[in-house]
Amino acid sequence: MSEGTPKTVNEILRAGADYLAARHVDQPRLACELLVSRLLNCKRLELGLMHDKVLDDKRLEAMRRGVKRVGAGEPLQYVLGQAEFMGHVFKVDRRALIPRQDSETLVEEVLGCKALWEREAPGIVDVGTGSGCIVISLALAHPEAKYLALDVSEEALGLARENAAALGVAGRIAFEKAEVSDAVEPEHCDAIVGNLPYVPTADCDKLPTHILKHEPRPALDGGPDGLACIEQAVQDAAIALKPGGFLFLEIGHDQAARVTEFLQDAGFEDVKVKQDLGRRDRVVSGRIPAGI
């Protein structure tokens, strides 16, 4: 975007979209609309009523900075400082992965587990909580449950705490820097939910630039086969869950068979695979037999 006289919203959107398109940014017009609506504190669909509005110098300069950051490969969500997940707006920055729509499949599977929510004040553990989007979405939908959010990154936990406070559920969720095996006593919780690193180490360097250079690699790298964290989580869950307790794990699109084996070998029953909206395997779930 060139320097000069402040432009109308319509002119800014057109110039910004051209700038981003020339740098091969996906959906350049949409990116610019989201940037402008953030600056004007309005909904994107309301921009149609503001095409002739002229941005003041301060907002115009902020728009230029934002467009340049996106054009240089920084994720739009980090530039905006927020992302929507399960109908809620979460603060996002480099401390944790950006919440993605695929992970909504995980939350929906937990919310749809009728047997879990029939329990009185079920204890639910979110392992690898990151931004907190999963556990906070659950706490907003079911305030009667007891929640524990775990992560090995103190920075990610800081972001999750901020999101919990902003969305009014800080008092419902305990946050702890720990693994499940350190934080949860045997047969102590009703469900464990996890979106853990599952990208094979060799594939991490092949990720798109906006992910590779900006999102935290430890939250992506799942070891040589991508399954190290998931396999450990299954073993920990088999001990930490009460009889009849549930495990829900997000997985890579080609990992369902192996993760299913992990659950079955650990004694889980009713093991199921759920696909996301793109018809890719996304969630594996199972239940510890009630008699064990």
Beta strands, then each sheet from edge to edge (+ up, - down):
strand 1: 82-85
strand 2: 88-91
strand 3: 123-127
strand 4: 146-151
strand 5: 173-177
strand 6: 189-194
strand 7: 241-250
strand 8: 269-275
strand 9: 281-287
sheet 1: 1+ 2-
sheet 2: 5+ 4+ 3+ 6+ 7+ 9- 8+
end
